[in-house]
């Protein structure tokens, strides 16, 4: 798993949140080209791959459209619709 992905000036990073006797969660974040850092609304139980991050950048980090965080399958659905409507 990449600790950092760079695409179009945006940088993806993550931290592992490991609590004793609980699940390990992944805290996803993005650093914008201006240096601003924000948390990504992406499943804390799924690894982010480079292709998914690139799709999120191209869609300007869409907000969730239903309950729960985005995951790679939902990002792909949103991206497919985004490309059709472009």
Phi and psi in radians as a Rosetta constraint file:
Dihedral C 1 N 2 CA 2 C 2 CIRCULARHARMONIC -1.222 0.35
Dihedral N 2 CA 2 C 2 N 3 CIRCULARHARMONIC 2.361 0.35
Dihedral C 2 N 3 CA 3 C 3 CIRCULARHARMONIC -1.378 0.35
Dihedral N 3 CA 3 C 3 N 4 CIRCULARHARMONIC -0.408 0.35
Dihedral C 3 N 4 CA 4 C 4 CIRCULARHARMONIC -2.592 0.35
Dihedral N 4 CA 4 C 4 N 5 CIRCULARHARMONIC 2.366 0.35
Dihedral C 4 N 5 CA 5 C 5 CIRCULARHARMONIC -2.226 0.35
Dihedral N 5 CA 5 C 5 N 6 CIRCULARHARMONIC 2.323 0.35
Dihedral C 5 N 6 CA 6 C 6 CIRCULARHARMONIC -1.982 0.35
Dihedral N 6 CA 6 C 6 N 7 CIRCULARHARMONIC 2.367 0.35
Dihedral C 6 N 7 CA 7 C 7 CIRCULARHARMONIC -2.717 0.35
Dihedral N 7 CA 7 C 7 N 8 CIRCULARHARMONIC 2.137 0.35
Dihedral C 7 N 8 CA 8 C 8 CIRCULARHARMONIC 0.896 0.35
Dihedral N 8 CA 8 C 8 N 9 CIRCULARHARMONIC 0.631 0.35
Dihedral C 8 N 9 CA 9 C 9 CIRCULARHARMONIC 1.536 0.35
Dihedral N 9 CA 9 C 9 N 10 CIRCULARHARMONIC -0.103 0.35
Dihedral C 9 N 10 CA 10 C 10 CIRCULARHARMONIC -1.679 0.35
Dihedral N 10 CA 10 C 10 N 11 CIRCULARHARMONIC 2.531 0.35
Dihedral C 10 N 11 CA 11 C 11 CIRCULARHARMONIC -2.195 0.35
Dihedral N 11 CA 11 C 11 N 12 CIRCULARHARMONIC 2.175 0.35
Dihedral C 11 N 12 CA 12 C 12 CIRCULARHARMONIC -1.630 0.35
Dihedral N 12 CA 12 C 12 N 13 CIRCULARHARMONIC 2.347 0.35
Dihedral C 12 N 13 CA 13 C 13 CIRCULARHARMONIC -2.411 0.35
Dihedral N 13 CA 13 C 13 N 14 CIRCULARHARMONIC 2.896 0.35
Dihedral C 13 N 14 CA 14 C 14 CIRCULARHARMONIC -2.574 0.35
Dihedral N 14 CA 14 C 14 N 15 CIRCULARHARMONIC 2.799 0.35
Dihedral C 14 N 15 CA 15 C 15 CIRCULARHARMONIC -2.287 0.35
Dihedral N 15 CA 15 C 15 N 16 CIRCULARHARMONIC 2.575 0.35
Dihedral C 15 N 16 CA 16 C 16 CIRCULARHARMONIC -1.613 0.35
Dihedral N 16 CA 16 C 16 N 17 CIRCULARHARMONIC 2.288 0.35
Dihedral C 16 N 17 CA 17 C 17 CIRCULARHARMONIC -1.883 0.35
Dihedral N 17 CA 17 C 17 N 18 CIRCULARHARMONIC 1.771 0.35
Dihedral C 17 N 18 CA 18 C 18 CIRCULARHARMONIC -1.916 0.35
Dihedral N 18 CA 18 C 18 N 19 CIRCULARHARMONIC 2.004 0.35
Dihedral C 18 N 19 CA 19 C 19 CIRCULARHARMONIC -1.836 0.35
Dihedral N 19 CA 19 C 19 N 20 CIRCULARHARMONIC 2.459 0.35
Dihedral C 19 N 20 CA 20 C 20 CIRCULARHARMONIC -1.000 0.35
Dihedral N 20 CA 20 C 20 N 21 CIRCULARHARMONIC 2.277 0.35
Dihedral C 20 N 21 CA 21 C 21 CIRCULARHARMONIC 1.074 0.35
Dihedral N 21 CA 21 C 21 N 22 CIRCULARHARMONIC 0.440 0.35
Dihedral C 21 N 22 CA 22 C 22 CIRCULARHARMONIC -2.303 0.35
Dihedral N 22 CA 22 C 22 N 23 CIRCULARHARMONIC 3.054 0.35
Dihedral C 22 N 23 CA 23 C 23 CIRCULARHARMONIC -1.196 0.35
Dihedral N 23 CA 23 C 23 N 24 CIRCULARHARMONIC 2.694 0.35
Dihedral C 23 N 24 CA 24 C 24 CIRCULARHARMONIC -1.503 0.35
Dihedral N 24 CA 24 C 24 N 25 CIRCULARHARMONIC 2.233 0.35
Dihedral C 24 N 25 CA 25 C 25 CIRCULARHARMONIC -1.982 0.35
Dihedral N 25 CA 25 C 25 N 26 CIRCULARHARMONIC 2.611 0.35
Dihedral C 25 N 26 CA 26 C 26 CIRCULARHARMONIC -1.833 0.35
Dihedral N 26 CA 26 C 26 N 27 CIRCULARHARMONIC 2.154 0.35
Dihedral C 26 N 27 CA 27 C 27 CIRCULARHARMONIC -1.718 0.35
Dihedral N 27 CA 27 C 27 N 28 CIRCULARHARMONIC 1.917 0.35
Dihedral C 27 N 28 CA 28 C 28 CIRCULARHARMONIC -1.608 0.35
Dihedral N 28 CA 28 C 28 N 29 CIRCULARHARMONIC 2.421 0.35
Dihedral C 28 N 29 CA 29 C 29 CIRCULARHARMONIC -2.533 0.35
Dihedral N 29 CA 29 C 29 N 30 CIRCULARHARMONIC 2.835 0.35
Dihedral C 29 N 30 CA 30 C 30 CIRCULARHARMONIC -2.259 0.35
Dihedral N 30 CA 30 C 30 N 31 CIRCULARHARMONIC 2.428 0.35
Dihedral C 30 N 31 CA 31 C 31 CIRCULARHARMONIC -1.853 0.35
Dihedral N 31 CA 31 C 31 N 32 CIRCULARHARMONIC 2.100 0.35
Dihedral C 31 N 32 CA 32 C 32 CIRCULARHARMONIC -1.307 0.35
Dihedral N 32 CA 32 C 32 N 33 CIRCULARHARMONIC 2.819 0.35
Dihedral C 32 N 33 CA 33 C 33 CIRCULARHARMONIC -0.956 0.35
Dihedral N 33 CA 33 C 33 N 34 CIRCULARHARMONIC -0.485 0.35
Dihedral C 33 N 34 CA 34 C 34 CIRCULARHARMONIC -1.463 0.35
Dihedral N 34 CA 34 C 34 N 35 CIRCULARHARMONIC 0.023 0.35
Dihedral C 34 N 35 CA 35 C 35 CIRCULARHARMONIC 1.678 0.35
Dihedral N 35 CA 35 C 35 N 36 CIRCULARHARMONIC -0.146 0.35
Dihedral C 35 N 36 CA 36 C 36 CIRCULARHARMONIC -1.173 0.35
Dihedral N 36 CA 36 C 36 N 37 CIRCULARHARMONIC 2.342 0.35
Dihedral C 36 N 37 CA 37 C 37 CIRCULARHARMONIC -1.960 0.35
Dihedral N 37 CA 37 C 37 N 38 CIRCULARHARMONIC 2.341 0.35
Dihedral C 37 N 38 CA 38 C 38 CIRCULARHARMONIC -2.385 0.35
Dihedral N 38 CA 38 C 38 N 39 CIRCULARHARMONIC 2.606 0.35
Dihedral C 38 N 39 CA 39 C 39 CIRCULARHARMONIC -1.295 0.35
Dihedral N 39 CA 39 C 39 N 40 CIRCULARHARMONIC 2.513 0.35
Dihedral C 39 N 40 CA 40 C 40 CIRCULARHARMONIC -1.666 0.35
Dihedral N 40 CA 40 C 40 N 41 CIRCULARHARMONIC 2.462 0.35
Dihedral C 40 N 41 CA 41 C 41 CIRCULARHARMONIC -1.480 0.35
Dihedral N 41 CA 41 C 41 N 42 CIRCULARHARMONIC 1.297 0.35
Dihedral C 41 N 42 CA 42 C 42 CIRCULARHARMONIC -2.312 0.35
Dihedral N 42 CA 42 C 42 N 43 CIRCULARHARMONIC 2.523 0.35
Dihedral C 42 N 43 CA 43 C 43 CIRCULARHARMONIC -0.834 0.35
Dihedral N 43 CA 43 C 43 N 44 CIRCULARHARMONIC 2.211 0.35
Dihedral C 43 N 44 CA 44 C 44 CIRCULARHARMONIC -1.295 0.35
Dihedral N 44 CA 44 C 44 N 45 CIRCULARHARMONIC -0.039 0.35
Dihedral C 44 N 45 CA 45 C 45 CIRCULARHARMONIC -1.905 0.35
Dihedral N 45 CA 45 C 45 N 46 CIRCULARHARMONIC 0.147 0.35
Dihedral C 45 N 46 CA 46 C 46 CIRCULARHARMONIC -2.248 0.35
Dihedral N 46 CA 46 C 46 N 47 CIRCULARHARMONIC 2.414 0.35
Dihedral C 46 N 47 CA 47 C 47 CIRCULARHARMONIC -1.291 0.35
Dihedral N 47 CA 47 C 47 N 48 CIRCULARHARMONIC 2.493 0.35
Dihedral C 47 N 48 CA 48 C 48 CIRCULARHARMONIC -1.627 0.35
Dihedral N 48 CA 48 C 48 N 49 CIRCULARHARMONIC 2.215 0.35
Dihedral C 48 N 49 CA 49 C 49 CIRCULARHARMONIC -1.736 0.35
Dihedral N 49 CA 49 C 49 N 50 CIRCULARHARMONIC 2.967 0.35
Dihedral C 49 N 50 CA 50 C 50 CIRCULARHARMONIC -1.087 0.35
Dihedral N 50 CA 50 C 50 N 51 CIRCULARHARMONIC -0.731 0.35
Dihedral C 50 N 51 CA 51 C 51 CIRCULARHARMONIC -1.096 0.35
Dihedral N 51 CA 51 C 51 N 52 CIRCULARHARMONIC -0.732 0.35
Dihedral C 51 N 52 CA 52 C 52 CIRCULARHARMONIC -1.122 0.35
Dihedral N 52 CA 52 C 52 N 53 CIRCULARHARMONIC -0.742 0.35
Dihedral C 52 N 53 CA 53 C 53 CIRCULARHARMONIC -1.096 0.35
Dihedral N 53 CA 53 C 53 N 54 CIRCULARHARMONIC -0.733 0.35
Dihedral C 53 N 54 CA 54 C 54 CIRCULARHARMONIC -1.063 0.35
Dihedral N 54 CA 54 C 54 N 55 CIRCULARHARMONIC -0.719 0.35
Dihedral C 54 N 55 CA 55 C 55 CIRCULARHARMONIC -1.113 0.35
Dihedral N 55 CA 55 C 55 N 56 CIRCULARHARMONIC -0.739 0.35
Dihedral C 55 N 56 CA 56 C 56 CIRCULARHARMONIC -1.074 0.35
Dihedral N 56 CA 56 C 56 N 57 CIRCULARHARMONIC -0.738 0.35
Dihedral C 56 N 57 CA 57 C 57 CIRCULARHARMONIC -1.067 0.35
Dihedral N 57 CA 57 C 57 N 58 CIRCULARHARMONIC -0.852 0.35
Dihedral C 57 N 58 CA 58 C 58 CIRCULARHARMONIC -1.094 0.35
Dihedral N 58 CA 58 C 58 N 59 CIRCULARHARMONIC -0.505 0.35
Dihedral C 58 N 59 CA 59 C 59 CIRCULARHARMONIC -1.622 0.35
Dihedral N 59 CA 59 C 59 N 60 CIRCULARHARMONIC 0.124 0.35
Dihedral C 59 N 60 CA 60 C 60 CIRCULARHARMONIC 1.045 0.35
Dihedral N 60 CA 60 C 60 N 61 CIRCULARHARMONIC 0.742 0.35
Dihedral C 60 N 61 CA 61 C 61 CIRCULARHARMONIC 0.908 0.35
Dihedral N 61 CA 61 C 61 N 62 CIRCULARHARMONIC 1.299 0.35
Dihedral C 61 N 62 CA 62 C 62 CIRCULARHARMONIC -1.105 0.35
Dihedral N 62 CA 62 C 62 N 63 CIRCULARHARMONIC 2.660 0.35
Dihedral C 62 N 63 CA 63 C 63 CIRCULARHARMONIC -1.422 0.35
Dihedral N 63 CA 63 C 63 N 64 CIRCULARHARMONIC 2.758 0.35
Dihedral C 63 N 64 CA 64 C 64 CIRCULARHARMONIC -1.119 0.35
Dihedral N 64 CA 64 C 64 N 65 CIRCULARHARMONIC 2.588 0.35
Dihedral C 64 N 65 CA 65 C 65 CIRCULARHARMONIC -1.975 0.35
Dihedral N 65 CA 65 C 65 N 66 CIRCULARHARMONIC -0.006 0.35
Dihedral C 65 N 66 CA 66 C 66 CIRCULARHARMONIC -2.608 0.35
Dihedral N 66 CA 66 C 66 N 67 CIRCULARHARMONIC -3.060 0.35
Dihedral C 66 N 67 CA 67 C 67 CIRCULARHARMONIC -1.230 0.35
Dihedral N 67 CA 67 C 67 N 68 CIRCULARHARMONIC 2.632 0.35
Dihedral C 67 N 68 CA 68 C 68 CIRCULARHARMONIC 1.535 0.35
Dihedral N 68 CA 68 C 68 N 69 CIRCULARHARMONIC 2.739 0.35
Dihedral C 68 N 69 CA 69 C 69 CIRCULARHARMONIC -1.226 0.35
Dihedral N 69 CA 69 C 69 N 70 CIRCULARHARMONIC 2.812 0.35
Dihedral C 69 N 70 CA 70 C 70 CIRCULARHARMONIC -1.176 0.35
Dihedral N 70 CA 70 C 70 N 71 CIRCULARHARMONIC 2.684 0.35
Dihedral C 70 N 71 CA 71 C 71 CIRCULARHARMONIC -2.342 0.35
Dihedral N 71 CA 71 C 71 N 72 CIRCULARHARMONIC 3.094 0.35
Dihedral C 71 N 72 CA 72 C 72 CIRCULARHARMONIC -1.095 0.35
Dihedral N 72 CA 72 C 72 N 73 CIRCULARHARMONIC -0.649 0.35
Dihedral C 72 N 73 CA 73 C 73 CIRCULARHARMONIC -1.125 0.35
Dihedral N 73 CA 73 C 73 N 74 CIRCULARHARMONIC -0.768 0.35
Dihedral C 73 N 74 CA 74 C 74 CIRCULARHARMONIC -1.184 0.35
Dihedral N 74 CA 74 C 74 N 75 CIRCULARHARMONIC -0.671 0.35
Dihedral C 74 N 75 CA 75 C 75 CIRCULARHARMONIC -1.065 0.35
Dihedral N 75 CA 75 C 75 N 76 CIRCULARHARMONIC -0.748 0.35
Dihedral C 75 N 76 CA 76 C 76 CIRCULARHARMONIC -1.088 0.35
Dihedral N 76 CA 76 C 76 N 77 CIRCULARHARMONIC -0.741 0.35
Dihedral C 76 N 77 CA 77 C 77 CIRCULARHARMONIC -1.039 0.35
Dihedral N 77 CA 77 C 77 N 78 CIRCULARHARMONIC -0.833 0.35
Dihedral C 77 N 78 CA 78 C 78 CIRCULARHARMONIC -1.108 0.35
Dihedral N 78 CA 78 C 78 N 79 CIRCULARHARMONIC -0.693 0.35
Dihedral C 78 N 79 CA 79 C 79 CIRCULARHARMONIC -1.175 0.35
Dihedral N 79 CA 79 C 79 N 80 CIRCULARHARMONIC -0.714 0.35
Dihedral C 79 N 80 CA 80 C 80 CIRCULARHARMONIC -1.049 0.35
Dihedral N 80 CA 80 C 80 N 81 CIRCULARHARMONIC -0.794 0.35
Dihedral C 80 N 81 CA 81 C 81 CIRCULARHARMONIC -1.135 0.35
Dihedral N 81 CA 81 C 81 N 82 CIRCULARHARMONIC -0.697 0.35
Dihedral C 81 N 82 CA 82 C 82 CIRCULARHARMONIC -1.042 0.35
Dihedral N 82 CA 82 C 82 N 83 CIRCULARHARMONIC -0.796 0.35
Dihedral C 82 N 83 CA 83 C 83 CIRCULARHARMONIC -1.183 0.35
Dihedral N 83 CA 83 C 83 N 84 CIRCULARHARMONIC -0.608 0.35
Dihedral C 83 N 84 CA 84 C 84 CIRCULARHARMONIC -1.173 0.35
Dihedral N 84 CA 84 C 84 N 85 CIRCULARHARMONIC -0.621 0.35
Dihedral C 84 N 85 CA 85 C 85 CIRCULARHARMONIC -1.545 0.35
Dihedral N 85 CA 85 C 85 N 86 CIRCULARHARMONIC -0.016 0.35
